[in-house]
Amino acid sequence: MSKLTSALAVLGLFATIICQAKPKNNTLAELPITIMPQNNAAIMGRKQVPILCYHQIRDWRPKDSKVAKDYIIPVASFKSHMKMLADAGYHTILPDQLYDYLTKGTPLPSKPIMLTFDDTDLDQFEVARPEMKKYGFKGVFFIMTVSIGKVKHYMSSQQIKQLSDEGNVIASHTWNHSNFKKLSTAKDWEIQLDKPTKKLEEITGKPVKYFAFPFGLWNEANLPQLHKRGFKLAFQLAEKRDSNDPLMTVRRILDSGYWSDKTLMNSIEHSF
């Protein structure tokens, strides 16, 4: 066999291998994606950052139950708590900073704290937003999309975009506040995760990378659904984190409507 013939044979064999390796539709979308595992031990070893959770910010009404008052902080109390945090030297951080700190050890500002708001209540825009701006604070707003533009006393898409444009983070809280532990079908994930993400990204023009569990409830079996969709962090309430998946079980505490400034400070210092 001549050298030329040998060379052509080798090239032909190489071309055959390449063709067989190509995906059927000649697209990169079908190639498997490998996600590098996080160092969960290192993440668990880092000191937790205090994260506060708020729902309604309004004065109590006679019909409010004792349990409900844990989730409803009176306006004067909220304002007092924000001033106390500012006077104590706390600096608000956002989820990108928390993610970099947890995964890479990136330094945070002195006395970091995160302020988070669930459920899209209008008072978060009308009361929390101006109060936070007094102190240069930014927050994370976990949006339930079912109410946008449809239900009174909830934020509009224009207000959600304004929060985003002002440097706050808009994140997902499902479509209609469904229990994450009870979701199971492809249709469930489409309705409660995929469509809300798309809607919020259309409103803000920014990617949605963070999620909060309705009621703070989660289960280990469903956490991979968040990873599949590219969420970087997910936030629960005060339960113990999953040591096998700490990024999807970040802890928060409620700033209770019953708490004084002193009680809040004690909780921040001892809960994390």
KEROSE-396269 format. One line per 2 residues: for each residue x, y, z of N, C-alpha, C. Coordinates in nm, 4 decimals. Each point is the difference from the previous one (the first is absolute). Layout:
// residues N
X/Y/Z/X/Y/Z/X/Y/Z | ...
This chain:
// residues 272
0.0861/-0.1197/0.0000/-0.0861/0.1197/0.0000/0.0892/0.1240/0.0000 | -0.0286/0.0951/-0.0915/0.0811/0.1215/-0.0074/-0.0232/0.0873/0.1219
0.0933/0.0955/0.0211/-0.0159/0.0931/0.1124/-0.1269/0.0823/-0.0142 | -0.0325/0.0408/-0.1250/-0.1209/0.0796/-0.0231/-0.1244/-0.0782/0.0358
-0.0023/-0.1287/-0.0444/-0.1166/-0.0843/0.0299/-0.0157/-0.0189/0.1500 | 0.1109/-0.0202/0.0690/-0.0044/-0.0178/0.1459/-0.0537/0.1247/0.0683
0.0454/0.1151/-0.0462/-0.0435/0.1266/0.0613/-0.1489/0.0201/-0.0195 | -0.0496/-0.0312/-0.1228/-0.1435/0.0155/-0.0266/-0.0825/-0.0939/0.0855
0.0507/-0.1194/0.0239/-0.0724/-0.0970/0.0834/-0.0126/0.0496/0.1423 | 0.1098/0.0572/0.0505/-0.0032/0.0535/0.1369/-0.0993/0.1145/0.0104
0.0021/0.0911/-0.0986/-0.0936/0.1129/0.0006/-0.1438/-0.0474/-0.0062 | -0.0236/-0.1041/-0.0815/-0.1357/-0.0539/-0.0108/-0.0485/-0.0579/0.1301
0.0879/-0.0736/0.0692/-0.0360/-0.0568/0.1291/-0.0297/0.1091/0.1007 | 0.0814/0.1072/0.0003/-0.0200/0.1126/0.0919/-0.1348/0.0679/-0.0252
-0.0317/0.0202/-0.1292/-0.1268/0.0641/-0.0360/-0.1184/-0.0840/0.0439 | 0.0132/-0.1336/-0.0128/-0.1086/-0.0892/0.0427/-0.0253/0.0117/0.1485
0.1102/0.0061/0.0784/-0.0132/0.0129/0.1463/-0.0691/0.1299/0.0367 | 0.0413/0.1102/-0.0665/-0.0591/0.1307/0.0281/-0.1489/0.0002/-0.0314
-0.0363/-0.0551/-0.1153/-0.1412/-0.0025/-0.0398/-0.0838/-0.0794/0.0982 | 0.0538/-0.1136/0.0470/-0.0743/-0.0824/0.0952/-0.0159/0.0702/0.1337
0.0945/0.0884/0.0329/-0.0060/0.0695/0.1289/-0.0963/0.1157/0.0000 | -0.0403/0.0467/-0.1205/-0.0899/0.1150/-0.0073/-0.1394/-0.0372/0.0488
-0.0694/0.0936/0.0716/-0.1389/-0.0264/0.0364/-0.0857/-0.0092/-0.1256 | -0.1089/-0.0726/0.0111/-0.0831/-0.0282/-0.1164/-0.0455/0.1265/-0.0703
-0.0410/0.1036/0.0785/-0.0504/0.1223/-0.0609/0.1081/0.1048/-0.0182 | 0.1256/-0.0414/0.0219/0.1131/0.0888/-0.0185/-0.0109/0.1245/0.0875
-0.0477/-0.0142/0.1233/-0.0120/0.1123/0.0921/0.0731/-0.0321/0.1281 | 0.0508/0.1060/0.0637/0.0691/-0.0171/0.1272/-0.0968/-0.0274/0.1133
-0.1274/0.0304/-0.0235/-0.0991/-0.0127/0.1068/-0.0126/-0.1426/0.0498 | 0.0315/-0.0976/-0.0871/-0.0190/-0.1391/0.0388/0.1213/-0.0587/0.0720
0.1106/0.0755/0.0027/0.1178/-0.0506/0.0673/-0.0198/0.0040/0.1503 | 0.0473/-0.0999/0.0730/-0.0175/0.0004/0.1461/0.0773/0.1130/0.0645
-0.0570/0.0571/0.1050/0.0636/0.1085/0.0744/0.0476/-0.0546/0.1329 | 0.1266/0.0186/0.0291/0.0560/-0.0466/0.1261/0.0082/0.1166/0.0980
-0.0640/-0.0131/0.1145/0.0034/0.1043/0.1027/0.0997/-0.0418/0.1062 | 0.1002/0.0846/0.0227/0.1018/-0.0324/0.0989/-0.0604/0.0048/0.1398
0.0270/-0.0986/0.0830/-0.0574/-0.0006/0.1349/0.0569/0.1115/0.0864 | -0.0844/0.0526/0.0887/0.0459/0.1014/0.0935/0.0690/-0.0672/0.1179
0.0844/0.0747/0.0670/0.0649/-0.0498/0.1203/-0.0935/0.0262/0.1175 | -0.0916/-0.0942/0.0231/-0.1022/0.0207/0.1011/0.0578/0.0137/0.1403
0.1057/-0.0712/0.0276/0.0621/0.0092/0.1323/0.0533/0.1412/0.0244 | 0.0618/0.0581/-0.1029/0.0519/0.1362/0.0135/-0.1140/0.0998/0.0170
-0.1086/-0.0205/-0.0759/-0.1158/0.0896/0.0105/-0.0600/-0.0076/0.1400 | -0.0170/-0.1201/0.0507/-0.0557/-0.0176/0.1344/0.0924/0.0586/0.1072
0.1294/0.0048/-0.0291/0.0950/0.0502/0.0979/0.0070/0.1504/0.0090 | -0.0545/0.0703/-0.0985/0.0042/0.1466/0.0046/-0.1077/0.0527/0.0943
0.0314/0.1060/0.0695/-0.0962/0.0606/0.0922/-0.1227/0.0463/-0.0780 | -0.1184/-0.0331/0.0515/-0.1231/0.0385/-0.0673/-0.0221/0.1511/0.0102
-0.0520/0.0556/-0.1070/-0.0336/0.1423/-0.0044/-0.1433/0.0173/0.0499 | -0.0253/0.0954/0.0893/-0.1385/0.0230/0.0436/-0.0890/0.0400/-0.1178
-0.1138/-0.0675/-0.0115/-0.0959/0.0304/-0.1067/-0.1371/0.0142/0.0644 | -0.0621/0.1152/-0.0192/-0.1323/0.0267/0.0562/-0.1062/-0.0180/-0.1073
-0.1159/-0.0488/0.0416/-0.1115/-0.0228/-0.0914/-0.1211/0.0809/0.0452 | -0.0618/0.0690/-0.0967/-0.1201/0.0800/0.0271/-0.1121/-0.0420/-0.0947
-0.1226/0.0162/0.0471/-0.1177/-0.0237/-0.0833/-0.0819/0.1292/-0.0062 | -0.0974/0.0145/0.0865/-0.0799/0.1220/0.0003/0.0592/0.1032/0.0962
-0.0032/0.1250/-0.0420/0.0492/0.1109/0.0832/-0.1166/0.0974/0.0145 | -0.0766/-0.0197/0.1033/-0.1198/0.0821/0.0253/-0.0378/-0.0118/0.1462
-0.0843/0.0898/0.0436/-0.0457/-0.0067/0.1387/-0.0973/-0.1162/0.0182 | 0.0034/-0.0566/0.1201/-0.0879/-0.1134/0.0279/-0.1471/0.0426/-0.0014
-0.0848/-0.0956/-0.0398/-0.1449/0.0223/-0.0016/-0.0645/-0.0939/0.1015 | -0.1188/0.0342/0.0476/-0.0665/-0.0843/0.1008/-0.0156/-0.1456/-0.0429
-0.0182/-0.0247/-0.1277/-0.0224/-0.1369/-0.0468/0.1294/-0.0800/-0.0152 | 0.1164/0.0639/0.0107/0.1271/-0.0711/-0.0142/0.0199/-0.0978/0.1153
0.0307/-0.1240/-0.0331/0.0212/-0.1009/0.1036/0.1377/0.0171/0.0634 | 0.0199/-0.0676/0.1120/0.1292/0.0053/0.0684/0.1116/-0.0520/-0.0904
-0.0285/-0.1080/-0.0715/0.1003/-0.0566/-0.0911/0.0280/0.0964/-0.1149 | -0.1046/0.0618/-0.0539/0.0176/0.0919/-0.1120/0.0901/0.1167/0.0365
-0.0046/0.0409/0.1248/0.0789/0.1168/0.0419/0.1498/-0.0257/-0.0033 | 0.0411/-0.1265/-0.0032/0.1412/-0.0303/-0.0205/0.0448/0.0422/-0.1398
-0.0945/-0.0021/-0.0935/0.0309/0.0294/-0.1403/-0.0385/0.1419/-0.0406 | -0.0586/0.0739/0.0913/-0.0429/0.1374/-0.0287/0.0747/0.0930/0.0949
0.0915/0.0799/-0.0531/0.0753/0.0907/0.0846/-0.0592/0.1405/-0.0122 | -0.0402/0.0609/0.1116/-0.0557/0.1346/-0.0060/0.0979/0.0988/-0.0623
-0.0530/0.1016/-0.0651/0.0824/0.0956/-0.0734/0.1037/0.0653/0.0913 | -0.0406/0.0439/0.1179/0.0937/0.0658/0.0914/0.1119/-0.0944/0.0421
-0.0330/-0.1270/0.0201/0.1017/-0.0980/0.0384/0.0992/-0.0221/-0.1132 | -0.0509/-0.0108/-0.1226/0.0904/-0.0180/-0.1136/0.0961/0.1170/-0.0126
-0.0536/0.1207/0.0104/0.0853/0.1186/-0.0110/0.1042/0.0025/0.1116 | -0.0406/-0.0364/0.1192/0.0927/-0.0022/0.1132/0.1091/-0.1050/-0.0213
-0.0380/-0.1156/-0.0535/0.0970/-0.1065/-0.0232/0.1017/0.0386/-0.1071 | -0.0460/0.0684/-0.1054/0.0932/0.0444/-0.1036/0.0989/0.1021/0.0554
-0.0477/0.0920/0.0808/0.0885/0.1005/0.0606/0.0999/-0.0667/0.0935 | -0.0470/-0.0975/0.0770/0.0881/-0.0715/0.0921/0.1127/-0.0701/-0.0755
-0.0335/-0.0656/-0.1124/0.1019/-0.0680/-0.0800/0.1031/0.0992/-0.0544 | -0.0504/0.1129/-0.0490/0.0912/0.1015/-0.0535/0.0893/0.0572/0.1105
-0.0584/0.0315/0.1155/0.0769/0.0558/0.1114/0.1041/-0.0991/0.0516 | -0.0304/-0.1295/-0.0116/0.0923/-0.1035/0.0473/0.1097/-0.0307/-0.1010
-0.0062/0.0642/-0.1171/0.1060/-0.0175/-0.0984/-0.0158/-0.1156/-0.0947 | -0.1228/-0.0526/-0.0144/-0.0217/-0.1103/-0.0931/-0.0019/0.0511/-0.1448
0.0498/-0.0846/-0.0898/-0.0001/0.0292/-0.1431/-0.0778/-0.1094/-0.0720 | -0.0986/0.0390/-0.0801/-0.0770/-0.1005/-0.0724/0.0816/-0.0563/-0.1156
-0.0143/-0.1304/-0.0209/0.0616/-0.0658/-0.1153/-0.1098/-0.0636/-0.0831 | 0.0361/-0.0385/-0.1229/-0.0941/-0.0624/-0.0917/0.0446/-0.1426/-0.0318
-0.0867/-0.0802/-0.0608/0.0306/-0.1423/-0.0167/0.1278/-0.0315/-0.0773 | 0.0341/0.0797/-0.1016/0.1247/-0.0270/-0.0716/0.1196/0.0055/0.0946
-0.0017/0.0976/0.0923/0.1090/0.0113/0.0972/0.0009/-0.1199/0.0943 | -0.1183/-0.0420/0.0431/-0.0082/-0.1148/0.0892/0.0492/-0.1266/-0.0701
-0.0379/-0.0171/-0.1255/0.0420/-0.1186/-0.0761/0.1528/-0.0034/-0.0131 | 0.0591/0.1118/-0.0337/0.1454/0.0047/-0.0152/0.0712/-0.0247/0.1331
-0.0570/0.0501/0.1074/0.0570/-0.0228/0.1328/-0.0067/-0.1482/0.0363 | -0.1156/-0.0614/-0.0231/-0.0177/-0.1400/0.0378/0.0829/-0.0944/-0.0860
0.0095/0.0269/-0.1283/0.0677/-0.0931/-0.0905/0.1485/0.0275/-0.0167 | 0.0415/0.1268/0.0161/0.1401/0.0351/-0.0249/0.0683/0.0702/0.1169
-0.0769/0.0320/0.1039/0.0593/0.0711/0.1126/0.0247/0.1468/-0.0274 | -0.0675/0.0555/-0.1015/0.0166/0.1422/-0.0324/-0.0400/0.0846/0.1205
0.0832/0.0949/0.0407/-0.0310/0.0808/0.1192/-0.1299/0.0796/-0.0147 | -0.0679/0.0189/0.1125/-0.1223/0.0787/0.0057/0.0270/0.1294/0.0771
-0.0902/0.0978/-0.0120/0.0150/0.1205/0.0818/-0.0058/-0.0342/0.1481 | 0.0462/0.0893/0.0825/-0.0101/-0.0216/0.1440/-0.1468/-0.0035/0.0409
-0.0318/-0.0868/0.0941/-0.1365/-0.0172/0.0508/-0.1025/-0.0142/-0.1136 | 0.0144/-0.1031/-0.0826/-0.0946/-0.0193/-0.1104/-0.1341/-0.0513/0.0489
-0.1043/0.0364/-0.0708/-0.1342/-0.0507/0.0275/-0.0786/0.0033/-0.1303 | -0.0959/-0.0905/-0.0147/-0.0846/-0.0006/-0.1186/-0.1449/0.0197/0.0419
-0.0700/0.0872/-0.0722/-0.1417/0.0259/0.0242/-0.0802/-0.0625/-0.1130 | -0.0922/-0.0900/0.0334/-0.0788/-0.0682/-0.1027/-0.1491/0.0193/0.0259
-0.0773/0.0024/-0.1084/-0.1428/0.0285/0.0070/-0.0751/-0.1011/-0.0863 | -0.0968/-0.0690/0.0604/-0.0755/-0.1046/-0.0690/-0.1424/0.0459/-0.0339
-0.0519/-0.0504/-0.1099/-0.1432/0.0012/-0.0317/-0.0517/0.1202/-0.0777 | 0.0856/0.0985/-0.0339/-0.0395/0.1057/-0.0941/-0.0952/0.1037/0.0586
-0.0127/0.0069/0.1324/-0.0931/0.0962/0.0607/0.0356/0.1437/-0.0365 | -0.1021/0.0808/-0.0267/0.0202/0.1388/-0.0415/0.0713/0.0825/0.1068
-0.0240/-0.0338/0.1273/0.0635/0.0797/0.1055/0.1525/-0.0151/-0.0006 | 0.0510/-0.1041/-0.0611/0.1450/-0.0128/-0.0134/0.0551/0.1106/-0.0898
-0.0783/0.0377/-0.0995/0.0396/0.1091/-0.0895/-0.0276/0.1361/0.0644 | -0.1160/0.0128/0.0613/-0.0417/0.1309/0.0506/0.0608/0.0362/0.1347
0.0324/-0.1002/0.0820/0.0548/0.0262/0.1339/0.1478/-0.0376/0.0100 | 0.0317/-0.1247/-0.0371/0.1384/-0.0475/0.0164/0.0964/0.0737/-0.0922
-0.0368/0.0163/-0.1250/0.0907/0.0610/-0.0973/0.0486/0.1381/0.0428 | -0.0884/0.0964/0.0302/0.0508/0.1325/0.0398/0.0788/-0.0021/0.1309
-0.0395/-0.0880/0.0923/0.0720/-0.0070/0.1276/0.1408/-0.0537/-0.0209 | 0.0135/-0.1009/-0.0835/0.1314/-0.0556/-0.0295/0.0887/0.1016/-0.0711
-0.0599/0.0787/-0.0901/0.0781/0.0981/-0.0754/0.0624/0.1049/0.0914 | -0.0617/0.0257/0.1132/0.0557/0.0975/0.0953/0.1412/-0.0390/0.0429
0.0228/-0.1304/0.0066/0.1261/-0.0497/0.0555/0.0885/-0.0654/-0.1069 | -0.0390/0.0125/-0.1255/0.0773/-0.0609/-0.1068/-0.0101/-0.1511/-0.0027
-0.1076/-0.0547/0.0562/-0.0193/-0.1442/0.0041/-0.0627/-0.0503/-0.1310 | 0.0398/-0.1218/-0.0391/-0.0615/-0.0696/-0.1129/-0.0584/-0.1316/0.0505
-0.0990/-0.0523/-0.0725/-0.0642/-0.1229/0.0446/-0.0246/-0.0979/-0.1135 | -0.0518/-0.1159/0.0383/-0.0347/-0.1066/-0.0937/-0.1505/-0.0220/0.0097
-0.0678/0.0081/-0.1126/-0.1459/-0.0119/-0.0021/-0.0386/-0.1281/-0.0725 | -0.0549/-0.0942/0.0763/-0.0420/-0.1287/-0.0542/-0.1453/0.0120/-0.0456
-0.0190/-0.0060/-0.1305/-0.1277/0.0345/-0.0617/-0.0835/-0.1228/-0.0329 | -0.1244/0.0050/0.0430/-0.1011/-0.0991/-0.0371/-0.0755/0.0609/-0.1185
0.0099/-0.0604/-0.1174/-0.0429/0.0685/-0.1217/-0.1506/-0.0021/-0.0248 | -0.0746/-0.0854/0.0686/-0.1439/-0.0105/-0.0264/-0.0734/0.1321/0.0242
0.0520/0.0822/0.0904/-0.0709/0.1215/0.0404/0.0364/0.1227/-0.0820 | 0.1035/-0.0097/-0.0833/0.0504/0.1188/-0.0698/-0.1058/0.0565/-0.0941
-0.0372/0.1249/0.0243/-0.0963/0.0680/-0.0861/-0.1420/-0.0486/0.0117 | -0.0275/-0.0862/0.0981/-0.1337/-0.0581/0.0097/-0.0649/0.0203/0.1363
0.0794/0.0033/0.1055/-0.0551/0.0017/0.1352/0.0381/0.1289/0.0710 | -0.0991/0.0634/0.0625/0.0233/0.1230/0.0752/0.0912/-0.0287/0.1188
0.0784/0.1007/0.0379/0.0930/-0.0091/0.1131/0.1238/-0.0845/-0.0304 | 0.0223/-0.0286/-0.1283/0.1246/-0.0648/-0.0410/0.0691/0.0874/-0.1038
0.1298/-0.0181/-0.0146/0.0772/0.0839/-0.0908/-0.0340/-0.0249/-0.1467 | 0.0134/0.1052/-0.0791/-0.0186/-0.0092/-0.1439/0.1335/-0.0328/-0.0662
-0.0050/-0.0341/-0.1280/0.1240/-0.0281/-0.0722/0.0883/0.1244/-0.0078 | -0.0625/0.1184/-0.0088/0.0770/0.1246/-0.0045/0.0750/0.0233/0.1317
-0.0647/-0.0306/0.1114/0.0659/0.0175/0.1294/0.1117/-0.1026/0.0198 | -0.0227/-0.1218/-0.0458/0.1039/-0.1037/0.0075/0.1214/0.0411/-0.0824
-0.0235/0.0531/-0.1185/0.1113/0.0458/-0.0843/0.0730/0.1167/0.0659 | -0.0740/0.0889/0.0631/0.0633/0.1136/0.0665/0.0933/-0.0470/0.1118
-0.0457/-0.0959/0.0784/0.0851/-0.0567/0.1042/0.1295/-0.0554/-0.0596 | -0.0145/-0.0709/-0.1112/0.1168/-0.0575/-0.0668/0.0921/0.1099/-0.0525
-0.0575/0.1004/-0.0643/0.0792/0.1090/-0.0573/0.0749/0.0776/0.1078 | -0.0541/0.0011/0.1206/0.0633/0.0729/0.1104/0.1077/-0.0817/0.0712
0.0267/-0.1201/-0.0489/0.1097/-0.0789/0.0540/-0.0382/-0.1106/0.0954 | -0.1304/-0.0201/0.0190/-0.0457/-0.1144/0.0786/-0.0041/-0.1243/-0.0892
-0.0102/-0.1165/0.0616/-0.0030/-0.1249/-0.0758/-0.1415/-0.0562/-0.0021 | -0.0467/-0.0335/-0.1189/-0.1301/-0.0645/-0.0174/0.0239/-0.1497/-0.0173
-0.0697/-0.0806/0.0792/0.0222/-0.1442/0.0000/-0.1337/-0.0731/0.0041 | 0.0053/-0.1307/-0.0140/-0.1214/-0.0811/-0.0171/-0.0561/-0.0523/0.1328
-0.1334/-0.0049/0.0056/-0.0705/-0.0561/0.1159/-0.1187/-0.0842/-0.0474 | 0.0166/-0.0638/-0.1154/-0.1010/-0.0805/-0.0702/-0.1086/0.0870/-0.0634
-0.0940/-0.0669/-0.0654/-0.1121/0.0697/-0.0623/-0.1039/0.0391/0.1039 | -0.0455/-0.0965/0.0803/-0.1114/0.0298/0.0917/0.0257/-0.0502/0.1419
0.1272/0.0035/0.0412/0.0369/-0.0336/0.1382/-0.0308/-0.1462/0.0333 | 0.0251/-0.0871/-0.0951/-0.0247/-0.1430/0.0236/0.1103/-0.0603/0.0856
-0.0382/-0.1004/0.0773/0.0947/-0.0722/0.0851/0.1008/-0.0744/-0.0881 | 0.1261/0.0364/0.0094/0.1055/-0.0598/-0.0817/0.0085/-0.1511/0.0194
-0.0265/-0.0464/0.1204/0.0099/-0.1430/0.0302/-0.1046/-0.0821/-0.0746 | -0.1084/0.0628/-0.0425/-0.1084/-0.0723/-0.0654/0.0083/0.0041/-0.1522
0.0986/0.0693/-0.0540/0.0152/0.0050/-0.1449/0.0674/-0.1281/-0.0470 | -0.0486/-0.0558/-0.1116/0.0567/-0.1282/-0.0427/0.0041/-0.0205/-0.1507
-0.0929/0.0566/-0.0734/-0.0080/-0.0287/-0.1425/0.0709/0.1065/-0.0833 | 0.0251/-0.0338/-0.1256/0.0610/0.0960/-0.0920/-0.0870/0.1247/-0.0130
-0.1327/-0.0200/0.0031/-0.0913/0.1131/-0.0084/0.0126/0.0893/0.1229 | 0.0160/-0.0602/0.1183/0.0201/0.0780/0.1228/0.1207/0.0915/-0.0139
0.1114/-0.0563/-0.0461/0.1227/0.0794/-0.0106/-0.0126/0.1090/-0.1045 | -0.0716/-0.0302/-0.1064/-0.0221/0.1020/-0.1027/-0.0798/0.1175/0.0561
-0.1074/-0.0326/0.0725/-0.0886/0.1042/0.0526/0.0647/0.0784/0.1143 | 0.0672/-0.0705/0.0902/0.0471/0.0630/0.1230/0.1435/0.0544/-0.0080
0.0789/-0.0482/-0.0958/0.1377/0.0490/-0.0114/0.0276/0.0644/-0.1359 | -0.0273/-0.0721/-0.1072/0.0418/0.0464/-0.1327/-0.0736/0.1264/-0.0444
-0.1322/-0.0032/0.0072/-0.0763/0.1162/-0.0459/0.0220/0.1229/0.0877 | 0.0043/-0.0125/0.1342/0.0308/0.1168/0.0829/0.1374/0.0599/-0.0305
0.0994/-0.0869/-0.0219/0.1334/0.0497/-0.0340/-0.0035/0.0816/-0.1285 | -0.0663/-0.0540/-0.1016/-0.0100/0.0695/-0.1280/-0.0700/0.1343/0.0153
-0.1085/0.0027/0.0764/-0.0755/0.1239/0.0174/0.0836/0.1065/0.0708 | 0.0692/-0.0390/0.1058/0.0816/0.0963/0.0743/0.1167/0.0502/-0.0836
0.0556/-0.0870/-0.0819/0.1096/0.0433/-0.0872/-0.0505/0.0957/-0.1075 | -0.1228/-0.0209/-0.0462/-0.0590/0.0924/-0.0973/-0.0251/0.1361/0.0638
-0.0409/0.0003/0.1261/-0.0290/0.1254/0.0698/0.1282/0.0784/0.0273 | 0.1015/-0.0672/0.0505/0.1213/0.0698/0.0456/0.1084/0.0107/-0.1070
-0.0031/-0.0889/-0.0983/0.1079/-0.0038/-0.0968/0.1282/-0.0591/0.0561 | -0.0113/-0.0705/0.1128/0.1155/-0.0593/0.0660/-0.0269/-0.1470/0.0304
0.1057/-0.0818/0.0077/-0.0213/-0.1408/0.0346/-0.0488/-0.0170/0.1426 | -0.0821/-0.1006/0.0225/-0.0496/-0.0337/0.1338/0.0780/-0.1218/0.0482
0.0796/0.0185/0.1053/0.0940/-0.1040/0.0437/-0.0244/-0.0486/0.1417 | -0.1019/0.0567/0.0670/-0.0196/-0.0311/0.1415/-0.1471/-0.0320/0.0271
-0.0220/-0.0807/0.1043/-0.1327/-0.0549/0.0269/-0.0228/-0.0063/0.1505 | -0.1234/0.0220/0.0422/-0.0382/-0.0195/0.1402/-0.1173/-0.0967/0.0065
0.0084/-0.0958/0.0919/-0.1044/-0.1008/0.0155/-0.1241/0.0603/0.0665 | -0.1178/-0.0120/-0.0611/-0.1228/0.0414/0.0677/-0.0149/-0.0724/0.1336
-0.0388/0.0720/0.1015/-0.0135/-0.0508/0.1376/0.1347/-0.0427/0.0587 | 0.1081/0.0194/-0.0756/0.1308/-0.0471/0.0452/0.0177/-0.1498/-0.0110
-0.0937/-0.0697/-0.0670/-0.0010/-0.1462/-0.0023/0.0754/-0.0547/-0.1208 | 0.0839/-0.1003/0.0226/0.0773/-0.0609/-0.1074/0.0228/-0.1471/0.0309
0.0396/-0.0746/-0.1012/0.0388/-0.1392/0.0209/0.1193/-0.0318/-0.0888 | 0.0832/-0.0890/0.0473/0.1240/-0.0323/-0.0703/-0.0257/-0.0551/-0.1391
-0.1070/-0.0781/-0.0149/-0.0279/-0.0664/-0.1271/-0.0245/0.0985/-0.1142 | -0.0532/0.1166/0.0314/-0.0342/0.0967/-0.1046/0.1082/0.1038/-0.0267
0.1037/0.0047/0.0816/0.1040/0.1008/-0.0192/0.0676/-0.0091/-0.1373 | 0.0198/-0.1201/-0.0575/0.0617/-0.0043/-0.1336/-0.0758/0.0779/-0.1063
-0.1313/0.0197/0.0185/-0.0766/0.0781/-0.0964/0.0484/0.1446/-0.0054 | 0.0475/0.0518/0.1132/0.0538/0.1358/0.0030/0.1356/0.0044/-0.0701
0.0824/-0.1001/0.0245/0.1301/-0.0059/-0.0670/-0.0164/-0.0086/-0.1510 | -0.0956/-0.0827/-0.0451/-0.0222/-0.0176/-0.1441/-0.0317/0.1320/-0.0682
-0.0645/0.0889/0.0735/-0.0437/0.1264/-0.0583/0.0992/0.1137/0.0239 | 0.1138/-0.0331/0.0554/0.1063/0.0996/0.0127/-0.0107/0.0938/0.1184
-0.0874/-0.0307/0.0960/-0.0047/0.0843/0.1191/0.1300/-0.0157/0.0781 | 0.0520/0.1110/0.0509/0.1285/-0.0015/0.0702/-0.0173/-0.0180/0.1508
-0.1048/0.0582/0.0549/-0.0311/-0.0128/0.1423/-0.1505/-0.0115/0.0165 | -0.0431/-0.0728/0.1028/-0.1413/-0.0045/0.0381/-0.0087/0.0233/0.1499
-0.1039/0.0716/0.0421/-0.0111/0.0471/0.1371/-0.1209/-0.0625/0.0695 | 0.0240/-0.0563/0.1170/-0.1058/-0.0573/0.0824/-0.0246/0.0960/0.1170
-0.0438/-0.0549/0.1137/-0.0077/0.0806/0.1222/0.1039/-0.0553/0.0971 | -0.0364/-0.0309/0.1220/0.1017/-0.0242/0.1029/0.0391/-0.1462/0.0208
-0.0471/-0.0910/-0.0870/0.0380/-0.1403/0.0172/0.1494/-0.0202/-0.0227 | 0.0496/-0.1127/0.0477/0.1390/-0.0364/-0.0225/0.0258/-0.0155/-0.1492
0.1159/0.0451/-0.0461/0.0353/-0.0138/-0.1408/0.0275/-0.1462/-0.0357 | -0.0151/-0.0316/-0.1281/0.0373/-0.1315/-0.0501/0.1505/0.0025/-0.0268
0.0761/-0.0785/0.0740/0.1460/0.0021/-0.0157/0.0441/-0.0495/-0.1371 | -0.0875/-0.0737/-0.0689/0.0309/-0.0457/-0.1354/-0.0380/0.1008/-0.1073
-0.0741/0.1028/0.0393/-0.0423/0.1015/-0.0966/-0.0264/0.1330/0.0713 | 0.1017/0.0569/0.0628/-0.0208/0.1228/0.0784/-0.0383/0.1207/-0.0844
0.0376/0.0010/-0.1277/-0.0341/0.1147/-0.0839/-0.1502/0.0070/-0.0279 | -0.0678/-0.1141/0.0051/-0.1442/-0.0019/-0.0254/-0.0817/0.0034/0.1290
0.0663/0.0155/0.1139/-0.0728/0.0016/0.1286/0.0544/0.1104/0.0911 | 0.0213/0.1163/-0.0563/0.0523/0.1133/0.0762/-0.1027/0.0445/0.1041
0.0456/0.0243/0.1214/-0.0904/0.0320/0.1118/-0.0314/0.1497/0.0083 | -0.1249/0.0275/0.0427/-0.0430/0.1358/0.0323/-0.0788/-0.0057/0.1302
-0.0207/0.1161/0.0616/-0.0912/0.0071/0.1136/-0.1041/0.1084/-0.0269 | -0.1203/-0.0214/0.0509/-0.1046/0.1016/-0.0076/0.0301/0.1137/0.0965
-0.0145/0.1227/-0.0461/0.0010/0.1141/0.0913/-0.1429/0.0147/0.0511 | -0.0254/-0.0597/0.1153/-0.1364/-0.0114/0.0520/-0.0594/0.1354/0.0367
-0.1319/0.0100/-0.0220/-0.0710/0.1205/0.0398/0.0013/0.0249/0.1489 | 0.0355/-0.1025/0.0776/0.0045/0.0135/0.1458/0.1340/0.0529/0.0496
0.1006/0.0030/-0.0847/0.1353/0.0269/0.0470/0.0307/0.1488/0.0167 | 0.0686/0.0298/0.1082/0.0558/0.1334/0.0198/0.1346/0.0070/-0.0727
0.0602/0.1191/-0.0005/0.1336/0.0128/-0.0589/0.0988/-0.0943/0.0684 | -0.0079/-0.0057/0.1310/0.0936/-0.0825/0.0769/-0.0186/-0.1484/-0.0321
-0.1258/-0.0442/-0.0107/-0.0275/-0.1403/-0.0300/0.0532/-0.0361/-0.1380 | -0.0201/0.0896/-0.0967/0.0514/-0.0250/-0.1358/0.1513/-0.0121/0.0019
0.0671/0.0910/0.0691/0.1464/-0.0035/0.0042/0.0493/-0.1296/0.0647 | -0.0648/-0.0415/0.1075/0.0384/-0.1263/0.0644/-0.0183/-0.1178/-0.0954
-0.1089/0.0010/-0.0756/-0.0257/-0.1082/-0.0936/0.1038/-0.0010/-0.1126 | 0.0367/0.1168/-0.0495/0.1028/0.0081/-0.1059/0.1322/-0.0567/0.0513
0.0345/0.0352/0.1236/0.1310/-0.0385/0.0547/0.0075/-0.1476/0.0388 | -0.1158/-0.0614/0.0315/0.0031/-0.1369/0.0514/-0.0616/-0.1047/-0.0934
-0.0672/0.0437/-0.1064/-0.0647/-0.0947/-0.0904/0.0899/-0.0444/-0.1135 | 0.1099/0.0710/-0.0184/0.0889/-0.0314/-0.1116/0.1421/-0.0264/0.0506
